[in-house]
Amino acid sequence: MGSSGDDGYRLLNEYANGFMVSQVLFAACELGVFDLLAEAPGPLDVAAVAAGVAASSHGTELLLDTCVSLKLLKVETRAGKGEHTEQPGPRSKTPFLKKIEKLTGRGGIHLWSQLFGSVALHARSEGERLQFMQALQDVWSVNGRSVLTAFDLSGFPRMCDLGGWPGAVARSNEIGLQADLRVPILLPCVPGDFFKDPLPEADLYILARILHDWADGKCSHLLERVYHTCKPGGGILVIESLLDEDRRGPLLTQLYSLNMLVQTEGQERSPTHYHMLLSSAGFRDFQFKKTGAIYDAILVRK
Ligand SMILES: C[S@@+](CC[C@H](N)C(=O)[O-])C[C@H]1O[C@@H](n2cnc3c(N)ncnc32)[C@H](O)[C@@H]1O
């Protein structure tokens, strides 16, 4: 897709995720993060903020890092630890936000979530639900090519798209695969539970947006299962949105990580975090590539 198509997709993505930004702002306000930092005698680290607002340290860390990317907070690293302060401006954002919130915040969010129902004349049918799910897969028509061409996959003739819907990533780029990569065989879709059922034999297992759904323990369990089924020389292509090593960006990936906190037990991870999970399961030759688009690629071999 040309750059104007990429820009159009980026813009749509920004609008579609805009609600996450306001939720970060209101959650930080409601928890009292801005008040705490405005009243503290100096910068506070994640543990101090989490204790001060009675929140989980993992969730607080994600929230604070995202606030930094949104320029709502500032961070300085001292002795390897991030210490947060409010951005200069009004002494605390809270009074202003409290007023805004009356108009657009919690109550507003509830009302706005009904916009579809208020505008549409009919409820969403099963067919529309399927179309909606299909639309979720459309990211691969934009980003599929960049992740599948990130590495030379020509040594992996049989590919299995684990947790694909069905085989969404690879199929979206079938033409690219055949023309550029000469990897023609995507194994047929088999129903099953990848945590319990025997996995299909393949040379390359694609795990696209799978690991980010799960906590580290479940990821390790799945990766160990793939390792035991995989033949030596085979591998895994992990497709995920990669966090920077300091976890302070990219903003969209931070928002996705908060989305995972809200909807799943998972999170977005940095390359080092994936390296730890994949190497503990036995995989070697870790390589990763930031594609510059939303999703990035990691390749490992057995
Ligand atoms: C976030 S979606 C990603 C889908 C696809 N790989 C993609 O990137 O478009 C997660 C997928 O994992 C599948 N899934 C979740 N738990 C599973 C399990 N235990 N066994 C097999 N598939 C599972 C879901 O059905 C869903 O299709």
PDBQT file of the ligand as one rigid body, heavy atoms in Angstrom, charges set to zero:
ROOT
HETATM    1  C1  LIG A 401      -6.179 -11.290  19.327  1.00  0.00    +0.000 C 
HETATM    2  S1  LIG A 401      -6.769 -12.612  18.359  1.00  0.00    +0.000 S 
HETATM    3  C2  LIG A 401      -5.523 -12.727  17.109  1.00  0.00    +0.000 C 
HETATM    4  C3  LIG A 401      -6.026 -13.387  15.866  1.00  0.00    +0.000 C 
HETATM    5  C4  LIG A 401      -5.030 -13.444  14.707  1.00  0.00    +0.000 C 
HETATM    6  N1  LIG A 401      -3.851 -14.214  15.043  1.00  0.00    +0.000 N 
HETATM    7  C5  LIG A 401      -4.649 -12.057  14.278  1.00  0.00    +0.000 C 
HETATM    8  O1  LIG A 401      -3.562 -11.570  14.564  1.00  0.00    +0.000 OA
HETATM    9  O2  LIG A 401      -5.468 -11.430  13.601  1.00  0.00    +0.000 OA
HETATM   10  C6  LIG A 401      -6.455 -14.011  19.398  1.00  0.00    +0.000 C 
HETATM   11  C7  LIG A 401      -6.870 -15.317  18.790  1.00  0.00    +0.000 C 
HETATM   12  O3  LIG A 401      -6.478 -16.380  19.653  1.00  0.00    +0.000 OA
HETATM   13  C8  LIG A 401      -7.479 -17.380  19.598  1.00  0.00    +0.000 C 
HETATM   14  N2  LIG A 401      -7.407 -18.189  20.823  1.00  0.00    +0.000 N 
HETATM   15  C9  LIG A 401      -7.538 -17.757  22.098  1.00  0.00    +0.000 A 
HETATM   16  N3  LIG A 401      -7.376 -18.793  22.961  1.00  0.00    +0.000 NA
HETATM   17  C10 LIG A 401      -7.133 -19.889  22.196  1.00  0.00    +0.000 A 
HETATM   18  C11 LIG A 401      -6.867 -21.254  22.509  1.00  0.00    +0.000 A 
HETATM   19  N4  LIG A 401      -6.807 -21.667  23.789  1.00  0.00    +0.000 N 
HETATM   20  N5  LIG A 401      -6.651 -22.111  21.484  1.00  0.00    +0.000 NA
HETATM   21  C12 LIG A 401      -6.681 -21.675  20.189  1.00  0.00    +0.000 A 
HETATM   22  N6  LIG A 401      -6.924 -20.383  19.825  1.00  0.00    +0.000 NA
HETATM   23  C13 LIG A 401      -7.145 -19.499  20.830  1.00  0.00    +0.000 A 
HETATM   24  C14 LIG A 401      -8.765 -16.577  19.502  1.00  0.00    +0.000 C 
HETATM   25  O4  LIG A 401      -9.789 -17.363  18.945  1.00  0.00    +0.000 OA
HETATM   26  C15 LIG A 401      -8.366 -15.445  18.575  1.00  0.00    +0.000 C 
HETATM   27  O5  LIG A 401      -8.598 -15.801  17.239  1.00  0.00    +0.000 OA
ENDROOT
TORSDOF 0
